[in-house]
Amino acid sequence: MAFEFNGASIETTATGFLVNQDDWSEDLARAMAAAEGIPELTDRHWDVINYLREEYFDNHENQPNTRTIIKAMSEKWGEKIKQSDLYALFPMDPSKQGGRIAGLPESKRKGGY
């Protein structure tokens, strides 16, 4: 599959994840989010996206599950957040959809709250 962006064809897997993580950019993330029904990436979206990217690229390709994201964002935002708060940002699953928009490969982790 491919994602059309700025006149270029960006190669993706059948589930929409980038084949080449070097293709990722913030502008591409915005376009991918819009295509998935997220019209605007807020600061909180970017906090999650940047956290997922840092975990993957700086922590041995770690791909946190939703529970881990909740803990990290609660700490970052200085408030106790719930799973529903993350799903409000990424309705198709914060770890999966967030990871896709963050330009990460598809997680092979099973299950996952």
C-alpha angles and dihedrals in degrees: 000000000000140000115221111225130164092341093309131106110232112201115236137172121255088269095051101259118139115259091205115039089201088071090069123109134157090254091052089049090054091050093047091048092050090050088054094051099265102121097186134024107221127198088268091054089051091048090057094042093049091046091052091048093048092049092050100042100032102033109052095280092302113175108195121216123231094269091055091047090052091054093046095047093044088057094044095047095041094233137090107258130192133222089257090060090060093043088054087061098040108021095183093059124303096233097043102035092035090051092049092051089044089059096246126142117261112279115246090201114126120235116334144197 
